[in-house]
Amino acid sequence: MSNVLGEKIRKLRKDKGFTLEKLAELTESSKSYIWELENKNPPRPSAEKLAKIAEQLDTTLEFLLDEGEQVSEEDAADAHFYRQYRKMDPDTKEKVRRMLKLLE
């Protein structure tokens, strides 16, 4: 039996081309931990690990934990990007803004 959290992690992981081993390495987890999140029902994630997984998958905790499909994958990716942007130094933010203007 699958779970919504596990399905989302598996889809995003595969979309990014990550193996279980790669995501485990990036999130300082074990391969078996990632496998259990994707396949056990109910999954038992730690908040810290889940935050690291969301970061590496360019999404948000809200999206991963949303079982009612109220948070779309695209909205979560936008929110993740905005959170990363807010952490950037002023020079990097200016470069990003200039790059975005070129795309308009």
C-alpha angles and dihedrals in degrees: 000000000000130000132218094240092050093047091052094048092048093048095047092043092053092043088058092046093243122151120214087258093052095050090046090052093048093049097040089243134122125260089241091054092055090045091052092050090052097044114022120089115240098021116214106211126174115232092235094052093043090053090053091048092050090050093051092045092050093240140101136261088239091061095046093049097041108107095172097063091241091132114058122215090242094051089049091051090050091049091048091050092049091050090051090047092053090056093053122104116252094258093053091047089054091051091051091049091051091049091051091051089055089056094052 
